[in-house]
């Protein structure tokens, strides 16, 4: 903070000669030190395993209408994974809410999902965040996906859910109910009959909130999701175990 201006009362009492002398005084030169770079904005992140250990669900908080994408994921020498997020163009129009968003990150070669992995996340806005993702026995990175739905704990109140299908017709959750502490019924919104979808096969990730439900804590035991509704993919209910 700059120093407050000195009082002129004393100068007025000293007379014109003193004022003239003061006017000839040399100003103290301003220091020209190197300016410090602004501190990086902290990114709040959580993460969970999906697709048998082939993918990571990376959760950040912000506009639900502007979900970042992972432009790079690299295994570092110290065993951590560096993830770069792309927040999209500066002029994109985003909703004015603050919500958890899930970004899919492919697990780099050499990562062992059965062991704890450190994640270091940066974005193109100068943000940075870190978290540790605990290992899960039985998971394995690499290899071809089986295109089956999968689910993983992100934190004690959020589950990431991965399905496969058209990239333009991702399922949306209509309701989530706990039939008992170890089972959740997830019902998807029925799409309109005339819905047109692209003919691709893409991973689609969404988040299921369980904060208000009486379900097992991630450390207390296995939780199973029963997926129903939506399109023909879930006309017959599909059960998915939540890992993590």
N, C-alpha and C positions, 0 to 999 in steps of 0.2 A: 504494500500500500504506500503511495507517495506521501512525503512529509507535509504537514500542514503549513501554509504560508506564514512567515514570520510577521509579528506585529509591526506596523509602521509608526506606532506612537513614539518610540525612541528616536527614530530618524527625524521626525518632525521637530523634536526638541533640540537636536544637534545643530540645526541651521543649514544654510545653503552650502557652506564650504564642505561640511561633512557629506552632504548629499552628492556634491560634485565628485568627491573622492570615491564615494561608494559607487558612483556611476562609472568610474574608470576601472573598477576592480575587475579582474579576469574571472570569468565563470569557471567553476570546477568542471573539468571534462567528464562526460558521461562514459561509464564503462561500456565497452563493446564486447562483452563476453559472448560466447556461443550460446544461442538459445536452446533450451531443452525441448526434445520431442514430446508431444502430448502423450499422456499415459493411454494405453490401449483400453478400450471399453471391455468390461468383463462380460462374457457370454455365459449365461446360466444353461448348463447342459446336463442331461441324464442319458443313459444308454441301456440297451438290452440286446440280447442275441436273437436272431431270426434265421430261418432257412437252414436249420441244423448246424449253424456256426459259419455259414457262408456269407451272411450279411449282418450288419449292425443297424439297429433302429436308434438313430441319434435324435434326441428331443431337445428342441430349443423353444424359447417363448417369444412371442411377438404377434404380428398380424396373421390371423388365420387365412387371409386371402393372399398372402405372399410367403409361400413356403420355400425356404432355401434349398438348393440342390448341392450335392457333394461333387465338386469338380476334380478332387484328387484325394487319394488315401495312400499313404506310404509308410512302410515299416521302417522305423528309425534304428540306429545302431544300439540304442539303450533298450530296445524291445517295445517302446511305445509306438503308437500309430498316430501320425500327423494327418489330420483331416482338414481340407480347405473347403469352405462353404462359399457358394455364390448366391448372394441375396437378390440377384436380378438387377435390371437397369434402375438408375436413380429416378427416372420419371414414371415408373410403374405405379398404378393406383392400387392402394392397399386398404383393407378394411381397418377401421379405427378401434380394433379390439386388442386384447392381450391374452393369448391362448397358447397352450402347448401345441407344437407342430412337429411332425415326425419326418425325418429325412433318411432315406436308405443309403447305407454306405457299404460297398463291397469290401469284404475282408481281404487285405493284401496277402500274397503268398508269404509263408513263413510264420504267420500268426497261429498260435495254439489256443483255440477257444476254451480248452480245459483249464487254462491258467489265467490269472488276472492280467488284464491288459490296460495300460495307461493310454488315455486318449487326449491328444492335444489338438484343440480345434481353433482355427483362425478363419476370419471371413474377409471379404473384399471391402469392408467398411472399417477395418482396423481393429475389430474385436478379437478377443482371445479368451478361451476357457479350457479347463482341464477337468477330467473325471477318471475314475478307475472303474473298469467293467470286470466284475468277478467271473472267474472261469466256471464252466459247467461240465461235469463229467459226461462223456458220450458224444460231445459235439466235435465236429471236424471241419476245418476250413478247406476250400478247394473242391474240385470235382463238380460234376453237373448237378444242377438242382433236380429234384423230383417233382417240382411244380405243385407240391402239396401245401395247403395252408399251414402256417406256423404262428406261434405266439411266444412272446417273451416279456418278463417283468422289466419295466423301466424304473419304477420306484414302487413304494408301498401302495400307491393309489392309481397307477397307470400301467396298462398292459398294451404293448404294441402287437398288432395283428397284421399278418402278411397274407394276401391272397394273390392269385394269378388270373389274368384274363385281359380283356380289352383295356387299354390305357385311358380311354375316354369314357368308360362306364364302370368306374370303381364303385364298389358297394359302399353304402352309407348306413350307419347304425340307427335303427329305429328305437330299440329298447334293449336294456341289459337287466336281467333278473337273476338272483341267486336262488337256485332250487334247494341248495344246501351249502354249507361253508366250503365245500370242495368242488362245486359245480356251478358254472355260470351259463345261462341261456342268452345268447346274443342273437337278436333278430334284426335282419337287414330290411331296409325300405324296399318295397316292391316297386320296380321301375315302371314307367309308362309302357304300354303295349307297343307303341310306335317308336320306342327309343332306338336310335341308330348308333351303332358302335363300330369302331375300327376293328379290323380283323387281325389284330396283333396279340401277342402273348407277353404281357408285361407284369412286373411285380407292382402291387398296389398296397401301400401301408396306411393304416389308420390307428387311432388310439381308442382304447376302451377304458373309461373311468370307473373305478370300483371303490372310490373313496366313501360313498354313502351306503355300501353294501356290506353285509355280514359274511365276509369270505376269509379264508385262511391267509395269514401273513405269508409273504414269499418264503420266509425261513421256517414256517411251521409245517409245510406239507405240500403235496402236489395239488394243483388246481387245473380243472378241465373245463374247456369252453365247448358248448354245443352251438354250432352255427346253423341258422335256418333263415328262410326268407330270401329276399332279393331275387336274383335270376335263377335259371335252371340249375346252376352249379350247386346250389344248396337246397334244391327241392327235396332231396333226401338229407336229413340232418348229418352234419359232419362234426366229429369230435376232435378237438385239438388240445394237447397238453401244453400248459404254459411253463416255459423253462426259465431258469434263473433263480 
